Amino acid sequence: MQCALAAGIAWWVAKDVIHHATPFFAPIAAVVSLGLSLGARLRRSVELVCGVTVGIGVGDLIVSLIGSGPWQIALVVALAMATAVALNSGPVFAIQAGNSAVLVATLLPPGESGGFDRMVDALVGGLVGIAVVALVPTHPVRRARRNAAEILGTAVDVLRKVETGLVENNPKPIEEALREARATQPAIDTMRTHLKGGREISRISPLYWNSRSRLEVLTAAADPIDNAMRNVRVLARRSLTLVRDDEILDSRLVAQFDELADAVDVLREMALTDPGEQPDRAEAARVLRHVAKKLSPDLVEGAGVSATVVFAQMRSLVVDLLQVAGLKRISAIATLPPTVEHPAYEPES
């Protein structure tokens, strides 16, 4: 919708306000500057306008000196793109420099105003794109928090399937859980992209300046969510090894999978709530603390290697999840029962 609106407005401004005969590049520039990705729209707009300027400038200069032809076109494009890359590594910059150089070398006679008009059209399209982002923005928080909730929901499902496999001593549910956990990286990458785009929208659009604090909270949770899913993958993989090796796991530790899944589900609900609604971060942290207190080393006393690794991964996972709920890492570690006589961080009483 934003791209369609920006394209129409850019054409109208360039044709009816500035009176360019065929300002085809104005709507193109508007669409390119917006793109399908929410991130870096402002940068894309600047790169587009600068790339067009460099391409037309280099192309007009070279063509006026050596004329136009196959080898001249190759030389003009090479010089324009090399100049663009030297000035800026952005892909839009170099591509638009090359495109504009081709236009000058093939369609526009040297010295004609068409090159300058195209520069103006690019500027119009870029500015219209930015204006549309500011005045008709997508919600800067909603997509990212849905991504976060989706990832945490997957973690809940994985933990429940792993618990089923451990209770039944059956590797199949755990194999399925491991495949599911390994497939989450694209969702994590999408969440980061939406966070980046949301920060840009919250800077450009006055309508969403008040969303910056919520974005900061989500941004701070991005790395812990990523780390948590990595730990979930390792936890599932080691649980699979444990079942295949017919190793015994304390039933109390197996029961913690269900409690931990319930706690992660509270986090998932928290990600979808608006400020002031429940569950909030304090409630999520309270539930996770309850799980953390039970992960004491006596659960794996005399256990095998895989059981010990599963126990350690559960503790690491709880630390990551507590950071998603807003705790600092040191405070999150302190919620766990100590495993040594003199731990690096004093445990909570």
C-alpha positions as MATLAB code, in Angstrom:
seq = 'MQCALAAGIAWWVAKDVIHHATPFFAPIAAVVSLGLSLGARLRRSVELVCGVTVGIGVGDLIVSLIGSGPWQIALVVALAMATAVALNSGPVFAIQAGNSAVLVATLLPPGESGGFDRMVDALVGGLVGIAVVALVPTHPVRRARRNAAEILGTAVDVLRKVETGLVENNPKPIEEALREARATQPAIDTMRTHLKGGREISRISPLYWNSRSRLEVLTAAADPIDNAMRNVRVLARRSLTLVRDDEILDSRLVAQFDELADAVDVLREMALTDPGEQPDRAEAARVLRHVAKKLSPDLVEGAGVSATVVFAQMRSLVVDLLQVAGLKRISAIATLPPTVEHPAYEPES';
ca = [
       0.000    0.000    0.000;
       2.798    2.441    0.910;
       4.670    1.742   -2.350;
       1.519    2.197   -4.463;
       0.598    5.450   -2.735;
       4.134    6.827   -2.987;
       4.401    5.940   -6.697;
       1.191    7.804   -7.546;
       2.094   10.887   -5.522;
       5.637   10.997   -6.933;
       4.317   10.913  -10.522;
       1.805   13.659   -9.757;
       4.426   15.926   -8.156;
       6.983   15.445  -10.929;
       4.505   15.787  -13.813;
       1.855   18.244  -12.617;
       3.819   20.343  -10.139;
       7.331   20.387  -11.637;
       6.004   19.849  -15.200;
       8.385   17.151  -16.398;
       7.030   15.540  -19.560;
       7.617   11.869  -18.684;
       8.931   11.633  -15.123;
       9.055    7.841  -15.126;
      11.871    7.748  -12.619;
       9.961    9.581   -9.873;
       7.598    6.655   -9.098;
      10.464    4.188   -9.628;
      12.554    6.070   -7.081;
       9.655    6.155   -4.628;
       9.122    2.391   -4.856;
      12.854    1.596   -4.634;
      13.312    3.872   -1.626;
      10.471    2.158    0.229;
      11.102   -1.379   -0.961;
       9.602   -4.471    0.655;
      12.027   -4.396    3.575;
      11.160   -2.132    6.484;
      14.767   -1.388    7.406;
      17.078    1.339    6.081;
      14.482    3.161    3.972;
      16.008    6.556    4.683;
      19.435    5.291    3.680;
      18.046    3.731    0.494;
      16.492    7.066   -0.477;
      19.766    8.935    0.004;
      21.755    6.262   -1.854;
      19.280    6.322   -4.736;
      19.459   10.094   -5.253;
      23.246   10.152   -4.892;
      23.646    7.186   -7.237;
      21.570    8.866   -9.933;
      23.601   12.063   -9.545;
      26.930   10.245   -9.867;
      25.752    8.162  -12.826;
      24.432   11.122  -14.777;
      27.435   13.287  -13.940;
      30.013   10.686  -14.971;
      27.978    9.559  -17.978;
      27.402   13.062  -19.327;
      31.081   13.977  -18.926;
      32.462   10.851  -20.612;
      29.910   10.760  -23.457;
      30.549   14.424  -24.264;
      34.264   13.586  -24.636;
      34.250   10.220  -26.438;
      30.726    9.818  -27.840;
      28.397    6.846  -27.535;
      28.824    3.229  -28.625;
      29.279   -0.286  -27.251;
      32.710    0.209  -25.713;
      31.828    3.717  -24.548;
      28.770    2.347  -22.712;
      30.923   -0.307  -21.030;
      33.472    2.324  -19.991;
      30.837    4.768  -18.722;
      29.081    2.120  -16.617;
      32.381    0.839  -15.203;
      33.551    4.334  -14.249;
      30.188    5.351  -12.794;
      29.862    2.218  -10.650;
      33.517    2.358   -9.577;
      33.037    5.970   -8.500;
      29.887    5.037   -6.587;
      31.582    2.120   -4.811;
      34.527    4.350   -3.888;
      32.147    6.890   -2.356;
      29.767    4.456   -0.658;
      29.489    0.671   -0.372;
      25.679    0.668   -0.481;
      24.279   -1.555   -3.263;
      21.519    0.901   -4.244;
      24.108    3.640   -4.767;
      26.206    1.600   -7.220;
      23.240    0.113   -9.103;
      21.572    3.475   -9.649;
      24.862    5.013  -10.755;
      25.215    2.280  -13.376;
      21.583    2.565  -14.518;
      21.809    6.329  -14.877;
      25.074    6.092  -16.784;
      23.421    3.690  -19.257;
      20.552    6.134  -19.740;
      22.914    9.018  -20.492;
      25.071    6.940  -22.833;
      22.158    5.515  -24.834;
      19.098    7.778  -24.706;
      20.074   11.281  -23.662;
      22.184   13.453  -25.980;
      25.091   15.120  -24.135;
      24.202   18.496  -22.664;
      20.427   17.915  -22.760;
      18.396   18.615  -19.631;
      17.102   15.054  -19.432;
      19.911   14.047  -17.089;
      19.194   16.874  -14.692;
      15.458   16.167  -14.880;
      16.096   12.566  -13.924;
      18.117   13.725  -10.914;
      15.179   15.890   -9.849;
      12.755   13.002  -10.390;
      14.937   10.771   -8.203;
      14.957   13.406   -5.492;
      11.168   13.787   -5.725;
      10.620   10.029   -5.507;
      12.969    9.644   -2.556;
      11.405   12.521   -0.640;
       7.883   11.275   -1.338;
       8.900    7.842   -0.062;
      10.187    9.326    3.189;
       7.033   11.448    3.538;
       4.824    8.385    3.112;
       6.777    6.539    5.822;
       6.292    9.530    8.133;
       2.606   10.168    7.423;
       1.275    6.687    6.573;
       3.574    4.476    8.633;
       3.305    0.819    9.500;
       3.189    0.193   13.244;
       6.835    0.175   14.421;
       6.317   -2.361   17.218;
       3.521   -4.734   16.184;
       5.406   -6.852   13.637;
       8.501   -7.296   15.794;
       6.533   -8.355   18.855;
       4.537  -10.846   16.768;
       7.849  -12.274   15.554;
       9.097  -12.516   19.146;
       5.885  -14.242   20.239;
       6.127  -16.693   17.331;
       9.701  -17.630   18.259;
       8.839  -18.058   21.935;
       5.788  -20.104   20.956;
       8.066  -22.440   19.033;
      10.261  -22.777   22.124;
       7.181  -23.793   24.141;
       6.275  -26.450   21.579;
       9.841  -27.782   21.432;
      10.120  -28.082   25.219;
       6.821  -29.967   25.444;
       7.819  -32.398   22.688;
      11.202  -33.006   24.317;
       9.451  -33.725   27.624;
       7.145  -36.202   25.863;
      10.126  -37.977   24.342;
      11.899  -38.162   27.701;
       8.832  -39.472   29.542;
       8.132  -42.097   26.871;
      11.834  -42.798   26.233;
      10.955  -42.222   22.576;
      13.334  -40.349   20.239;
      10.688  -39.478   17.615;
       9.069  -36.505   19.418;
      12.522  -35.146   20.216;
      13.655  -35.509   16.601;
      10.591  -33.533   15.517;
      11.286  -30.912   18.189;
      14.884  -30.561   17.042;
      13.823  -29.990   13.432;
      11.347  -27.363   14.611;
      13.966  -25.600   16.728;
      16.495  -25.551   13.898;
      13.964  -23.888   11.583;
      13.602  -20.765   13.746;
      16.587  -18.760   12.483;
      14.675  -17.101    9.587;
      12.042  -15.915   12.080;
      14.784  -14.493   14.300;
      16.332  -12.677   11.335;
      12.902  -11.310   10.372;
      12.382  -10.048   13.915;
      15.681   -8.156   13.769;
      14.731   -6.644   10.390;
      11.374   -5.491   11.747;
      13.060   -4.003   14.805;
      15.426   -2.072   12.572;
      12.547   -0.828   10.441;
      10.529    0.038   13.540;
      13.348    2.169   14.935;
      13.527    4.047   11.643;
       9.753    4.636   11.601;
       9.817    5.851   15.210;
      12.470    8.415   14.261;
      10.759    9.642   11.083;
       7.066    9.554   11.988;
       5.721   11.909   14.686;
       2.767    9.526   15.023;
       4.990    6.924   16.673;
       7.574    8.907   18.600;
       5.965    7.573   21.768;
       6.789    3.982   20.732;
      10.541    4.398   21.173;
      10.650    3.096   24.737;
       8.729   -0.066   23.750;
      11.100   -0.567   20.828;
      14.080   -0.256   23.160;
      12.634   -3.013   25.343;
      12.091   -5.299   22.338;
      15.518   -4.510   20.920;
      17.148   -5.375   24.243;
      15.289   -8.716   24.190;
      16.389   -9.669   20.649;
      19.797  -11.117   21.569;
      18.481  -13.051   24.598;
      15.693  -14.526   22.433;
      18.268  -15.571   19.838;
      20.516  -17.061   22.542;
      17.544  -18.823   24.129;
      16.654  -20.559   20.867;
      20.271  -21.644   20.418;
      20.136  -23.188   23.884;
      16.797  -24.834   23.059;
      18.419  -26.460   20.020;
      21.344  -27.779   22.067;
      18.952  -28.936   24.787;
      16.861  -30.878   22.267;
      19.905  -32.377   20.577;
      21.413  -33.557   23.859;
      18.067  -34.921   25.039;
      17.931  -36.961   21.847;
      21.387  -38.378   22.577;
      20.289  -39.166   26.132;
      17.258  -41.160   24.956;
      19.196  -42.988   22.248;
      21.860  -43.956   24.795;
      19.126  -45.101   27.198;
      20.566  -42.826   29.861;
      18.509  -42.151   32.965;
      17.287  -38.632   33.748;
      15.902  -37.741   37.169;
      12.105  -37.506   36.977;
      12.255  -34.199   38.866;
      14.371  -32.716   36.071;
      12.024  -34.117   33.420;
       9.146  -32.375   35.207;
      11.011  -29.073   34.886;
      10.521  -29.187   31.108;
       6.782  -28.745   31.593;
       7.210  -25.927   34.123;
       9.749  -24.212   31.902;
       7.411  -24.493   28.901;
       4.644  -22.857   30.955;
       7.031  -20.047   31.915;
       8.062  -19.470   28.299;
       4.383  -19.331   27.353;
       3.966  -16.472   29.832;
       6.853  -14.726   28.061;
       5.101  -15.293   24.742;
       1.927  -13.678   26.057;
       4.002  -10.823   27.504;
       5.456  -10.098   24.061;
       1.945   -9.515   22.688;
       0.587   -7.339   25.492;
       0.406   -3.567   25.430;
       1.981   -1.486   28.226;
      -0.026   -1.765   31.439;
      -1.567   -5.126   30.516;
      -0.824   -8.526   32.035;
       1.319  -10.527   31.935;
       4.073   -7.916   32.115;
       7.812   -8.386   32.483;
       7.587   -8.582   36.273;
       5.085  -11.451   36.077;
       7.197  -13.303   33.509;
      10.300  -12.881   35.678;
       8.409  -14.155   38.736;
       7.373  -17.356   36.950;
      10.874  -17.933   35.592;
      12.422  -17.368   39.026;
      10.177  -20.123   40.364;
      11.621  -22.507   37.764;
      15.190  -21.342   38.351;
      15.020  -22.060   42.097;
      14.349  -25.745   41.370;
      17.363  -26.286   39.106;
      19.720  -27.375   41.869;
      22.746  -29.625   41.238;
      21.276  -32.529   43.247;
      19.050  -33.212   40.202;
      22.071  -34.651   38.362;
      24.049  -36.073   41.268;
      25.735  -39.234   39.978;
      24.165  -38.762   36.518;
      25.780  -39.408   33.139;
      27.274  -36.887   30.738;
      24.126  -36.247   28.682;
      21.974  -35.718   31.773;
      24.505  -33.225   33.115;
      24.571  -31.356   29.803;
      20.757  -31.237   29.687;
      20.748  -29.812   33.217;
      23.364  -27.191   32.330;
      21.478  -26.181   29.174;
      18.258  -25.737   31.120;
      20.039  -23.394   33.515;
      21.552  -21.432   30.619;
      18.143  -21.249   28.949;
      16.539  -19.856   32.109;
      19.224  -17.150   32.281;
      18.487  -16.118   28.680;
      14.733  -16.088   29.290;
      15.088  -13.979   32.428;
      16.981  -11.446   30.318;
      14.051  -11.424   27.887;
      11.930  -10.562   30.934;
      14.169   -7.585   31.649;
      16.760   -8.840   34.147;
      20.453   -8.112   33.747;
      22.593  -11.176   33.103;
      24.228  -11.087   36.546;
      20.832  -10.845   38.246;
      19.528  -13.711   36.101;
      22.464  -15.952   37.043;
      21.922  -15.112   40.708;
      18.438  -16.671   40.604;
      19.946  -20.139   40.117;
      21.044  -22.370   43.000;
      24.867  -22.406   43.124;
      26.739  -25.398   41.723;
      30.027  -24.586   43.505;
      30.935  -23.529   47.021;
      32.023  -20.027   46.046;
      30.057  -18.894   42.954;
      31.168  -15.852   40.962;
      27.825  -14.155   41.639;
      26.119  -14.228   45.026;
      22.862  -16.191   44.668;
      19.536  -14.689   45.635;
      18.394  -15.532   49.130;
];
